Amino acid sequence: MDYVPALARWIHFMAGVMWIGLLYYFNFVQVAAVKAATADGTAAGITKHVAPRALLFFRWAAVVTWLAGAALLSDKFVDAFTLRHGMAGIGVGAWLGTIMLFNVWVLIWPNQQKILGLKPATDEEKNKARRVAFLASRLNTMASIPMLFFMAGGWSHRAIFGL
Amino acid sequence: MKNPLDSLWGTIISGLVLTVILYFVVKSLLG
């Protein structure tokens, strides 16, 4: 059954690259691009054609990443989430990833639906949704930095970091 | 006070600071 964790690791990496890659696209590229495009009246190109597609892959890649990560932890799942038996480093990474998944589905996606007009909302609701979705997305970008540190080194390189 | 998450640099610096804090929290858990 050794091929199960090996495949889970591969899938975890691929889906994780898509999830965090799109998160960085939103924060490093799209936010500034929409601001500039709104100023010259071309924002619809992004909000109508790019953002919904990017969000589709973003939110489902988050789910696949988490599930593959859980499969990879396998019988160490509880040890990781309870930060026990040498699993504290990778466990912190797992907790951060879980909080980020929650943000994607509970804060970012429902608010983006209002912003993009996929769900009815008043102008006031849209303005509030913009702020909540923006801050949740920025929070995930911030959390991704320690999350990737603990994912990358919290298990395989824990001896080097003394974890 | 301005929210550091409003700027990209503020977000990145906050992430690095959080990394250091969590690193020492985990180290202390193990100690």
Backbone of each chain as ProteinMPNN parsed JSONL, in Angstrom:
{"seq_chain_A": "MDYVPALARWIHFMAGVMWIGLLYYFNFVQVAAVKAATADGTAAGITKHVAPRALLFFRWAAVVTWLAGAALLSDKFVDAFTLRHGMAGIGVGAWLGTIMLFNVWVLIWPNQQKILGLKPATDEEKNKARRVAFLASRLNTMASIPMLFFMAGGWSHRAIFGL", "coords_chain_A": {"N_chain_A": [[0.829, -1.214, 0.0], [2.193, 1.1, -0.215], [2.113, 2.766, -2.343], [-0.055, 4.415, -2.085], [0.391, 6.684, -0.206], [2.433, 7.815, -1.752], [1.189, 8.531, -4.174], [-0.717, 10.224, -3.1], [0.904, 12.295, -2.135], [1.914, 13.321, -4.529], [-0.463, 14.211, -5.788], [-1.274, 16.018, -3.825], [0.749, 17.955, -4.03], [0.411, 18.849, -6.713], [-2.27, 19.853, -6.769], [-1.991, 21.682, -4.722], [-0.159, 23.498, -5.787], [-1.75, 24.598, -7.794], [-3.829, 25.755, -6.222], [-2.479, 27.578, -4.387], [-1.036, 28.948, -6.25], [-3.046, 30.233, -7.758], [-4.113, 31.755, -5.677], [-1.975, 33.512, -5.215], [-1.959, 34.698, -7.727], [-4.426, 36.104, -7.63], [-3.853, 37.929, -5.532], [-1.346, 39.144, -6.11], [-1.584, 39.926, -8.747], [-4.311, 40.173, -9.889], [-5.895, 41.931, -8.202], [-4.651, 44.477, -8.375], [-4.781, 44.726, -11.142], [-7.565, 44.788, -11.694], [-8.215, 47.174, -10.452], [-6.815, 49.038, -12.033], [-8.013, 48.47, -14.49], [-10.664, 49.12, -13.99], [-10.495, 51.853, -13.886], [-10.066, 52.538, -16.586], [-12.319, 51.507, -17.742], [-12.388, 48.791, -18.527], [-12.727, 46.642, -16.878], [-14.647, 44.611, -16.909], [-13.826, 42.573, -18.577], [-12.067, 41.127, -17.024], [-13.556, 40.581, -14.633], [-15.781, 39.274, -15.627], [-14.923, 37.242, -17.383], [-12.41, 36.138, -16.577], [-12.085, 36.003, -13.669], [-14.322, 34.312, -12.634], [-13.63, 31.778, -13.7], [-11.055, 31.397, -12.688], [-11.658, 31.341, -9.962], [-13.193, 29.018, -9.827], [-11.334, 26.881, -10.313], [-9.62, 27.5, -8.244], [-11.12, 27.165, -5.77], [-11.848, 24.456, -5.849], [-9.401, 23.206, -6.161], [-8.375, 23.736, -3.672], [-9.903, 22.043, -2.047], [-9.16, 19.5, -3.066], [-6.432, 19.553, -2.48], [-6.473, 19.558, 0.334], [-7.771, 17.102, 0.899], [-6.005, 15.257, -0.288], [-3.802, 15.804, 1.262], [-4.718, 14.942, 3.759], [-4.961, 12.222, 3.214], [-2.319, 11.658, 2.788], [-1.223, 12.094, 5.33], [-2.491, 10.063, 6.628], [-2.46, 7.446, 8.963], [-1.275, 9.114, 10.744], [-2.74, 11.337, 11.004], [-4.33, 12.259, 13.223], [-2.311, 12.627, 15.136], [-0.913, 14.711, 13.911], [-2.798, 16.846, 13.854], [-3.2, 17.149, 16.554], [-0.791, 17.926, 17.334], [1.214, 16.153, 18.266], [3.658, 13.545, 19.131], [6.023, 14.076, 17.573], [4.902, 15.349, 15.423], [4.353, 18.021, 15.42], [5.396, 20.154, 13.859], [4.633, 19.653, 11.089], [2.004, 19.482, 11.713], [1.219, 22.093, 12.443], [1.415, 23.254, 9.945], [-0.631, 21.805, 8.692], [-2.854, 22.666, 10.16], [-2.863, 25.411, 9.491], [-3.329, 25.212, 6.723], [-5.866, 24.103, 6.812], [-7.375, 26.14, 8.029], [-7.112, 28.0, 6.008], [-8.504, 26.704, 3.94], [-11.074, 26.796, 5.027], [-11.458, 29.593, 4.987], [-11.531, 29.99, 2.2], [-13.935, 28.691, 1.383], [-15.919, 29.643, 3.12], [-15.619, 32.398, 3.513], [-14.346, 33.703, 1.239], [-15.409, 32.632, -1.304], [-18.395, 32.755, -1.062], [-18.693, 35.548, -0.796], [-17.419, 36.493, -3.091], [-19.218, 35.593, -4.977], [-21.314, 37.386, -4.677], [-20.015, 39.773, -5.387], [-19.316, 39.319, -8.058], [-21.766, 39.146, -9.207], [-23.054, 36.72, -9.314], [-24.755, 36.002, -7.421], [-27.639, 37.535, -6.066], [-27.307, 40.885, -4.839], [-27.292, 43.935, -2.942], [-25.887, 47.242, -3.609], [-24.649, 48.11, -1.305], [-24.28, 45.707, 0.083], [-22.569, 44.489, -1.715], [-20.3, 46.115, -1.514], [-19.527, 45.601, 1.112], [-19.047, 42.882, 0.873], [-16.867, 42.923, -0.88], [-14.818, 43.958, 0.75], [-14.645, 42.015, 2.806], [-14.033, 39.674, 1.327], [-11.626, 40.477, 0.177], [-9.953, 40.907, 2.456], [-9.98, 38.321, 3.572], [-8.736, 36.908, 1.558], [-6.237, 38.144, 1.544], [-5.466, 37.455, 4.108], [-5.177, 34.713, 3.799], [-3.02, 34.722, 2.01], [-1.036, 35.769, 3.651], [-1.018, 33.745, 5.645], [-0.17, 31.642, 4.09], [2.565, 31.796, 3.979], [3.901, 30.992, 6.526], [2.563, 28.495, 6.472], [3.607, 27.159, 4.199], [6.265, 27.021, 4.981], [6.137, 25.276, 7.202], [4.98, 23.057, 5.994], [6.886, 22.399, 4.074], [9.263, 21.999, 5.553], [8.554, 20.994, 8.013], [8.274, 18.295, 8.446], [9.953, 16.531, 6.758], [12.398, 17.913, 7.022], [12.626, 18.358, 9.694], [14.551, 17.871, 11.648], [16.71, 19.53, 11.053], [15.634, 22.033, 11.554], [15.132, 21.715, 14.174], [12.661, 20.792, 15.004]], "CA_chain_A": [[0.0, 0.0, 0.0], [3.07, 2.278, -0.184], [1.835, 3.676, -3.456], [-1.118, 5.364, -1.708], [0.978, 7.97, 0.194], [3.227, 8.395, -2.856], [0.237, 9.18, -5.079], [-1.339, 11.321, -2.353], [1.874, 13.384, -2.098], [1.942, 13.879, -5.891], [-1.713, 14.963, -5.984], [-1.224, 17.134, -2.869], [1.629, 18.986, -4.598], [-0.184, 19.431, -7.941], [-3.439, 20.666, -6.399], [-1.494, 22.786, -3.902], [0.424, 24.497, -6.702], [-2.87, 25.308, -8.431], [-4.522, 26.557, -5.201], [-1.681, 28.709, -3.914], [-0.697, 29.723, -7.454], [-4.179, 31.125, -8.052], [-4.193, 32.715, -4.564], [-0.972, 34.543, -5.485], [-2.442, 35.441, -8.902], [-5.448, 37.069, -7.171], [-3.294, 38.971, -4.671], [-0.214, 39.859, -6.706], [-1.883, 40.392, -10.107], [-5.678, 40.581, -10.247], [-6.392, 43.075, -7.421], [-4.12, 45.703, -8.997], [-5.255, 44.779, -12.535], [-8.971, 45.223, -11.688], [-8.211, 48.601, -10.087], [-6.396, 49.789, -13.226], [-8.998, 48.246, -15.551], [-11.875, 49.877, -13.635], [-10.217, 53.25, -14.228], [-10.228, 52.768, -18.042], [-13.577, 50.905, -18.202], [-12.219, 47.463, -19.137], [-12.706, 45.63, -15.804], [-15.57, 43.503, -17.188], [-13.048, 41.493, -19.199], [-11.504, 40.308, -15.94], [-14.573, 40.111, -13.685], [-16.756, 38.391, -16.287], [-14.342, 36.077, -18.068], [-11.239, 35.539, -15.916], [-12.283, 35.716, -12.238], [-15.128, 33.113, -12.316], [-12.873, 30.554, -14.031], [-9.958, 31.278, -11.713], [-12.27, 30.95, -8.68], [-13.632, 27.62, -9.941], [-10.17, 26.016, -10.088], [-9.085, 27.882, -6.932], [-11.822, 26.571, -4.621], [-11.819, 22.989, -5.885], [-8.009, 22.789, -5.902], [-8.223, 23.792, -2.218], [-10.498, 20.807, -1.511], [-8.325, 18.351, -3.459], [-5.186, 19.67, -1.715], [-6.725, 19.14, 1.73], [-8.072, 15.664, 0.933], [-4.764, 14.52, -0.577], [-2.963, 15.99, 2.454], [-5.253, 14.053, 4.795], [-4.59, 10.856, 2.806], [-0.869, 11.565, 2.975], [-0.987, 11.951, 6.769], [-2.965, 8.704, 6.9], [-2.656, 7.122, 10.386], [-0.658, 10.181, 11.567], [-3.655, 12.49, 10.895], [-4.688, 12.759, 14.568], [-1.069, 13.13, 15.755], [-0.587, 16.007, 13.294], [-3.743, 17.885, 14.287], [-3.06, 17.362, 18.001], [0.611, 18.377, 17.483], [1.894, 15.199, 19.149], [4.515, 12.481, 18.604], [6.921, 14.579, 16.531], [4.145, 15.854, 14.272], [3.938, 19.401, 15.682], [5.764, 21.009, 12.724], [3.715, 19.417, 9.968], [0.656, 19.738, 12.241], [0.937, 23.53, 12.316], [1.145, 23.446, 8.509], [-1.954, 21.242, 8.401], [-3.854, 23.572, 10.744], [-2.921, 26.634, 8.672], [-3.991, 24.84, 5.471], [-7.294, 23.888, 7.11], [-7.966, 27.476, 8.227], [-7.171, 28.619, 4.677], [-9.616, 26.069, 3.215], [-12.284, 27.389, 5.606], [-11.576, 30.956, 4.436], [-11.912, 29.903, 0.787], [-15.339, 28.289, 1.172], [-16.87, 30.347, 3.992], [-15.5, 33.85, 3.39], [-13.994, 34.217, -0.099], [-16.317, 32.237, -2.377], [-19.745, 33.357, -0.964], [-18.621, 36.996, -1.037], [-17.098, 36.698, -4.519], [-20.449, 35.373, -5.746], [-22.046, 38.665, -4.639], [-19.226, 40.774, -6.115], [-19.34, 39.029, -9.501], [-23.15, 39.133, -9.687], [-23.564, 35.349, -9.432], [-25.77, 35.929, -6.361], [-28.169, 38.892, -5.941], [-26.827, 41.669, -3.695], [-27.398, 45.386, -3.117], [-24.571, 47.88, -3.713], [-24.042, 48.131, 0.036], [-23.836, 44.332, 0.356], [-21.407, 44.228, -2.574], [-19.146, 46.819, -0.947], [-19.111, 44.856, 2.303], [-18.511, 41.611, 0.376], [-15.539, 43.228, -1.441], [-13.858, 44.117, 1.847], [-14.485, 40.72, 3.499], [-13.33, 38.755, 0.425], [-10.255, 40.981, 0.036], [-9.183, 40.635, 3.676], [-9.834, 36.868, 3.721], [-7.745, 36.502, 0.569], [-4.935, 38.627, 2.044], [-5.158, 36.632, 5.287], [-4.669, 33.441, 3.28], [-1.686, 34.969, 1.459], [-0.161, 35.879, 4.823], [-0.921, 32.422, 6.285], [0.521, 30.696, 3.203], [4.022, 31.877, 4.195], [4.253, 29.954, 7.516], [2.021, 27.181, 6.071], [4.573, 26.507, 3.302], [7.473, 26.725, 5.767], [5.919, 24.064, 8.012], [4.728, 21.934, 5.071], [8.134, 22.035, 3.385], [10.314, 21.554, 6.451], [8.022, 20.546, 9.298], [8.395, 16.844, 8.606], [11.158, 15.965, 6.141], [13.599, 18.613, 7.472], [12.366, 18.831, 11.055], [15.763, 17.783, 12.465], [17.515, 20.723, 10.772], [15.003, 23.171, 12.223], [14.937, 21.369, 15.583], [11.219, 20.685, 15.278]], "C_chain_A": [[0.862, 1.263, 0.0], [2.775, 3.264, -1.301], [0.757, 4.705, -3.12], [-0.534, 6.693, -1.212], [1.788, 8.625, -0.91], [2.323, 9.135, -3.833], [-0.422, 10.382, -4.403], [-0.409, 12.533, -2.317], [1.914, 14.11, -3.453], [0.7, 14.759, -6.126], [-1.748, 16.198, -5.07], [-0.383, 18.288, -3.436], [0.97, 19.659, -5.809], [-1.342, 20.353, -7.598], [-3.007, 21.878, -5.581], [-0.878, 23.882, -4.744], [-0.693, 25.299, -7.363], [-3.57, 26.247, -7.429], [-3.707, 27.799, -4.834], [-1.232, 29.576, -5.094], [-1.807, 30.705, -7.799], [-4.381, 32.153, -6.938], [-3.204, 33.861, -4.801], [-1.352, 35.356, -6.729], [-3.46, 36.5, -8.466], [-4.787, 38.248, -6.449], [-2.194, 39.786, -5.326], [-0.562, 40.475, -8.055], [-3.288, 40.989, -10.228], [-6.189, 41.819, -9.498], [-5.942, 44.383, -8.072], [-4.642, 45.854, -10.421], [-6.696, 45.272, -12.606], [-9.071, 46.715, -11.366], [-7.854, 49.451, -11.317], [-7.442, 49.668, -14.336], [-10.302, 48.999, -15.281], [-11.702, 51.333, -14.058], [-10.385, 53.511, -15.725], [-11.42, 52.002, -18.63], [-13.462, 49.531, -18.836], [-12.259, 46.321, -18.103], [-13.591, 44.421, -16.1], [-14.843, 42.315, -17.806], [-12.503, 40.54, -18.141], [-12.618, 39.722, -15.081], [-15.567, 39.137, -14.321], [-16.117, 37.117, -16.833], [-13.198, 35.385, -17.322], [-11.565, 35.085, -14.487], [-13.155, 34.478, -11.96], [-14.399, 31.81, -12.613], [-11.759, 30.32, -13.019], [-10.506, 30.807, -10.36], [-12.73, 29.496, -8.68], [-12.466, 26.676, -9.624], [-9.577, 26.246, -8.699], [-9.779, 27.119, -5.807], [-11.804, 25.048, -4.646], [-10.404, 22.445, -5.707], [-7.746, 22.795, -4.401], [-8.754, 22.505, -1.579], [-9.609, 19.601, -1.811], [-7.016, 18.364, -2.665], [-5.385, 19.144, -0.3], [-6.951, 17.631, 1.82], [-6.817, 14.83, 0.686], [-3.801, 14.647, 0.606], [-3.406, 15.074, 3.583], [-4.879, 12.603, 4.486], [-3.099, 10.627, 3.029], [-0.524, 11.389, 4.458], [-1.412, 10.568, 7.254], [-3.15, 8.445, 8.415], [-2.012, 8.148, 11.328], [-1.547, 11.433, 11.598], [-3.949, 13.102, 12.268], [-3.458, 13.327, 15.272], [-0.72, 14.518, 15.216], [-1.501, 17.1, 13.844], [-3.729, 18.107, 15.804], [-1.616, 17.741, 18.349], [1.414, 17.462, 18.408], [2.796, 14.247, 18.372], [5.365, 12.938, 17.413], [6.221, 15.177, 15.331], [3.749, 17.329, 14.438], [4.221, 20.314, 14.484], [4.793, 20.87, 11.567], [2.269, 19.687, 10.407], [0.272, 21.212, 12.158], [0.645, 23.863, 10.849], [-0.248, 22.96, 8.147], [-3.068, 22.135, 8.952], [-3.999, 24.846, 9.901], [-3.635, 26.359, 7.347], [-5.49, 24.665, 5.664], [-8.017, 25.223, 7.31], [-8.12, 28.178, 6.869], [-8.306, 28.033, 3.839], [-10.95, 26.631, 3.696], [-12.506, 28.79, 5.024], [-12.057, 30.947, 2.989], [-13.414, 29.687, 0.644], [-16.347, 29.094, 1.98], [-16.801, 31.865, 3.816], [-15.284, 34.323, 1.948], [-15.081, 33.905, -1.135], [-17.73, 32.836, -2.229], [-19.743, 34.862, -1.238], [-18.272, 37.315, -2.488], [-18.333, 36.495, -5.398], [-21.291, 36.653, -5.8], [-21.337, 39.709, -5.5], [-19.37, 40.582, -7.624], [-20.755, 38.945, -10.074], [-23.715, 37.744, -9.892], [-24.67, 35.095, -8.409], [-26.313, 37.346, -6.191], [-27.662, 39.597, -4.681], [-26.989, 43.151, -3.995], [-25.98, 45.958, -3.219], [-23.847, 47.879, -2.373], [-23.496, 46.749, 0.4], [-22.591, 43.981, -0.462], [-20.152, 44.887, -2.013], [-18.605, 46.086, 0.271], [-18.437, 43.538, 1.873], [-17.096, 41.794, -0.186], [-14.478, 43.271, -0.339], [-13.592, 42.772, 2.543], [-13.671, 39.752, 2.628], [-11.864, 39.167, 0.276], [-9.411, 40.616, 1.259], [-8.974, 39.135, 3.898], [-8.765, 36.342, 2.761], [-6.337, 36.921, 1.008], [-4.498, 37.817, 3.269], [-4.579, 35.288, 4.843], [-3.27, 33.6, 2.687], [-0.669, 35.055, 2.596], [0.067, 34.49, 5.447], [-0.161, 31.42, 5.426], [2.026, 30.686, 3.456], [4.453, 30.904, 5.304], [3.733, 28.566, 7.128], [3.041, 26.447, 5.187], [5.885, 26.188, 4.015], [7.3, 25.403, 6.519], [5.611, 22.849, 7.131], [6.041, 21.45, 4.466], [9.153, 21.435, 4.344], [9.849, 20.924, 7.736], [8.085, 19.05, 9.519], [9.728, 16.345, 8.066], [12.444, 16.629, 6.631], [13.475, 19.062, 8.924], [13.61, 18.807, 11.929], [16.626, 19.038, 12.284], [16.965, 21.921, 11.543], [14.762, 22.899, 13.713], [13.481, 21.233, 15.969], [10.827, 19.244, 15.653]], "O_chain_A": [[0.349, 2.366, 0.189], [3.134, 4.439, -1.224], [0.657, 5.741, -3.778], [-0.911, 7.743, -1.732], [1.831, 9.851, -1.004], [2.649, 10.238, -4.271], [-0.657, 11.414, -5.031], [-0.865, 13.668, -2.451], [1.945, 15.339, -3.515], [0.804, 15.892, -6.598], [-2.188, 17.273, -5.476], [-0.766, 19.453, -3.33], [0.969, 20.885, -5.919], [-1.403, 21.49, -8.068], [-3.571, 22.963, -5.719], [-1.052, 25.066, -4.453], [-0.604, 26.521, -7.482], [-3.865, 27.397, -7.755], [-4.186, 28.927, -4.956], [-1.068, 30.788, -4.955], [-1.543, 31.87, -8.098], [-4.773, 33.289, -7.206], [-3.542, 35.03, -4.616], [-1.1, 36.56, -6.785], [-3.372, 37.656, -8.88], [-5.107, 39.408, -6.71], [-2.116, 40.997, -5.119], [0.08, 41.437, -8.477], [-3.45, 42.146, -10.613], [-6.848, 42.669, -10.097], [-6.749, 45.286, -8.293], [-4.917, 46.967, -10.867], [-7.03, 46.081, -13.473], [-9.9, 47.429, -11.931], [-8.51, 50.453, -11.601], [-7.726, 50.64, -15.038], [-10.967, 49.458, -16.21], [-12.646, 51.967, -14.529], [-10.808, 54.603, -16.105], [-11.533, 51.858, -19.848], [-14.337, 49.134, -19.605], [-11.881, 45.189, -18.401], [-13.326, 43.326, -15.603], [-15.221, 41.167, -17.57], [-12.478, 39.323, -18.326], [-12.639, 38.519, -14.822], [-16.127, 38.28, -13.638], [-16.706, 36.039, -16.754], [-13.04, 34.169, -17.43], [-11.348, 33.926, -14.135], [-12.774, 33.658, -11.125], [-14.532, 30.841, -11.865], [-11.546, 29.2, -12.554], [-9.891, 29.975, -9.693], [-12.665, 28.82, -7.653], [-12.587, 25.788, -8.779], [-9.093, 25.313, -8.057], [-9.114, 26.496, -4.98], [-11.751, 24.41, -3.594], [-10.22, 21.355, -5.166], [-6.988, 21.964, -3.9], [-8.126, 21.948, -0.679], [-9.337, 18.784, -0.932], [-6.543, 17.315, -2.227], [-4.566, 18.376, 0.205], [-6.401, 16.962, 2.694], [-6.588, 13.824, 1.359], [-3.069, 13.707, 0.915], [-2.575, 14.496, 4.284], [-4.523, 11.845, 5.388], [-2.677, 9.535, 3.41], [0.372, 10.617, 4.798], [-0.8, 9.981, 8.147], [-3.916, 9.153, 9.069], [-2.175, 8.072, 12.546], [-1.157, 12.462, 12.15], [-3.832, 14.314, 12.451], [-3.533, 14.369, 15.924], [-0.286, 15.392, 15.966], [-1.027, 18.16, 14.253], [-4.195, 19.14, 16.283], [-1.268, 17.861, 19.524], [2.196, 17.934, 19.232], [2.722, 14.146, 17.147], [5.416, 12.269, 16.381], [6.863, 15.484, 14.326], [2.912, 17.833, 13.69], [3.389, 21.15, 14.13], [4.202, 21.852, 11.119], [1.423, 20.067, 9.598], [-0.87, 21.541, 11.839], [-0.252, 24.65, 10.548], [-0.965, 23.615, 7.39], [-4.094, 22.338, 8.302], [-5.112, 25.301, 9.633], [-4.447, 27.167, 6.896], [-6.286, 25.028, 4.798], [-9.131, 25.413, 6.822], [-9.116, 28.855, 6.615], [-8.99, 28.758, 3.116], [-11.844, 26.909, 2.897], [-13.618, 29.126, 4.617], [-12.877, 31.775, 2.59], [-14.087, 30.393, -0.107], [-17.504, 29.218, 1.578], [-17.816, 32.548, 3.954], [-15.963, 35.241, 1.489], [-15.612, 34.816, -1.77], [-18.234, 33.392, -3.205], [-20.679, 35.388, -1.841], [-18.769, 38.291, -3.05], [-18.479, 37.142, -6.434], [-21.9, 36.966, -6.823], [-21.98, 40.442, -6.252], [-19.525, 41.547, -8.372], [-20.934, 38.706, -11.268], [-24.735, 37.582, -10.561], [-25.416, 34.121, -8.504], [-25.523, 38.29, -6.172], [-27.593, 39.003, -3.605], [-26.847, 43.584, -5.139], [-25.0, 45.263, -2.954], [-22.634, 47.683, -2.293], [-22.402, 46.627, 0.95], [-21.69, 43.287, 0.008], [-19.072, 44.296, -2.031], [-17.394, 45.96, 0.45], [-17.412, 43.136, 2.423], [-16.233, 40.937, 0.001], [-13.394, 42.703, -0.474], [-12.443, 42.438, 2.832], [-12.747, 39.096, 3.109], [-10.972, 38.32, 0.253], [-8.306, 40.088, 1.129], [-7.911, 38.721, 4.361], [-7.991, 35.449, 3.105], [-5.377, 36.164, 0.866], [-3.314, 37.53, 3.445], [-3.618, 34.789, 5.429], [-2.427, 32.715, 2.84], [0.42, 34.486, 2.513], [1.202, 34.111, 5.738], [0.423, 30.467, 5.942], [2.694, 29.689, 3.182], [5.306, 30.054, 5.047], [4.384, 27.564, 7.42], [3.31, 25.264, 5.395], [6.543, 25.199, 3.692], [8.17, 24.533, 6.49], [5.953, 21.724, 7.497], [6.28, 20.247, 4.358], [9.837, 20.471, 3.998], [10.657, 20.373, 8.483], [7.964, 18.581, 10.65], [10.541, 15.802, 8.814], [13.488, 15.978, 6.657], [14.126, 20.019, 9.343], [13.734, 19.615, 12.85], [17.202, 19.545, 13.247], [17.718, 22.714, 12.109], [14.247, 23.76, 14.427], [13.098, 21.515, 17.105], [9.656, 18.972, 15.914]]}, "seq_chain_B": "MKNPLDSLWGTIISGLVLTVILYFVVKSLLG", "coords_chain_B": {"N_chain_B": [[-4.841, 52.906, 13.148], [-3.184, 51.618, 10.271], [-4.275, 48.795, 8.367], [-2.145, 46.088, 7.988], [-2.619, 44.185, 6.047], [-3.683, 45.498, 3.918], [-1.73, 46.246, 2.169], [0.604, 44.729, -0.136], [3.271, 44.323, 0.654], [2.989, 44.632, 3.408], [1.439, 42.407, 3.938], [3.192, 40.312, 3.254], [5.347, 40.751, 5.017], [3.997, 40.459, 7.448], [3.359, 37.743, 7.232], [5.925, 36.606, 7.325], [6.72, 37.356, 9.892], [4.775, 36.003, 11.373], [5.567, 33.412, 10.76], [8.014, 33.19, 12.136], [7.11, 33.545, 14.784], [5.349, 31.318, 15.083], [7.2, 29.282, 14.691], [8.802, 29.429, 17.003], [6.839, 28.922, 18.874], [6.156, 26.27, 18.275], [8.654, 25.075, 18.766], [8.834, 25.504, 21.526], [6.73, 23.963, 22.383], [7.738, 21.471, 21.904], [9.894, 21.44, 23.559]], "CA_chain_B": [[-3.677, 52.231, 12.563], [-3.475, 51.012, 8.976], [-4.244, 47.334, 8.353], [-1.004, 45.655, 7.153], [-3.083, 43.349, 4.927], [-4.087, 46.346, 2.795], [-0.636, 46.331, 1.19], [1.253, 43.435, -0.385], [4.456, 44.212, 1.508], [2.494, 44.418, 4.771], [0.99, 41.014, 3.994], [4.375, 39.433, 3.221], [6.092, 40.929, 6.279], [3.178, 39.823, 8.495], [3.522, 36.298, 7.057], [7.261, 36.232, 7.809], [6.692, 37.517, 11.361], [3.964, 34.888, 11.87], [6.4, 32.203, 10.628], [8.984, 33.187, 13.25], [6.352, 33.334, 16.027], [4.892, 29.924, 15.136], [8.38, 28.432, 14.818], [9.192, 29.375, 18.412], [5.745, 28.264, 19.601], [6.329, 24.82, 18.073], [9.879, 24.677, 19.483], [8.557, 25.474, 22.961], [5.848, 22.8, 22.59], [8.581, 20.272, 21.884], [10.894, 21.523, 24.635]], "C_chain_B": [[-4.065, 51.54, 11.248], [-3.377, 49.482, 9.061], [-3.092, 46.866, 7.452], [-1.43, 44.821, 5.951], [-3.565, 44.184, 3.738], [-2.969, 46.511, 1.761], [0.025, 44.967, 1.043], [2.47, 43.246, 0.514], [4.06, 43.965, 2.956], [2.07, 42.976, 4.974], [2.186, 40.067, 4.091], [5.157, 39.528, 4.533], [5.318, 40.287, 7.432], [3.322, 38.305, 8.443], [4.865, 35.819, 7.592], [7.326, 36.315, 9.34], [5.916, 36.353, 11.984], [4.743, 33.579, 11.818], [7.353, 32.088, 11.812], [8.269, 32.888, 14.575], [5.943, 31.861, 16.159], [6.057, 28.952, 15.305], [8.767, 28.298, 16.296], [8.101, 28.746, 19.288], [5.896, 26.75, 19.496], [7.553, 24.306, 18.826], [9.605, 24.552, 20.983], [7.632, 24.303, 23.312], [6.68, 21.523, 22.698], [9.558, 20.243, 23.047], [10.315, 21.025, 25.931]], "O_chain_B": [[-5.142, 50.953, 11.138], [-2.503, 48.945, 9.742], [-3.064, 47.212, 6.271], [-0.71, 44.747, 4.955], [-3.826, 43.638, 2.666], [-3.23, 46.873, 0.613], [0.013, 44.153, 1.966], [2.686, 42.168, 1.066], [4.706, 43.187, 3.657], [2.302, 42.389, 6.031], [2.195, 39.141, 4.902], [5.576, 38.513, 5.09], [5.914, 39.643, 8.297], [3.399, 37.651, 9.483], [4.951, 34.769, 8.229], [7.913, 35.453, 9.994], [6.338, 35.785, 12.992], [4.612, 32.736, 12.705], [7.482, 31.024, 12.417], [8.746, 32.092, 15.383], [6.156, 31.237, 17.199], [5.927, 27.927, 15.974], [9.026, 27.196, 16.781], [8.394, 28.121, 20.307], [5.782, 26.034, 20.491], [7.51, 23.244, 19.447], [10.078, 23.619, 21.633], [7.734, 23.724, 24.394], [6.367, 20.621, 23.476], [10.001, 19.178, 23.476], [11.004, 21.016, 26.952]]}, "name": "protein", "num_of_chains": 2, "seq": "MDYVPALARWIHFMAGVMWIGLLYYFNFVQVAAVKAATADGTAAGITKHVAPRALLFFRWAAVVTWLAGAALLSDKFVDAFTLRHGMAGIGVGAWLGTIMLFNVWVLIWPNQQKILGLKPATDEEKNKARRVAFLASRLNTMASIPMLFFMAGGWSHRAIFGLMKNPLDSLWGTIISGLVLTVILYFVVKSLLG"}
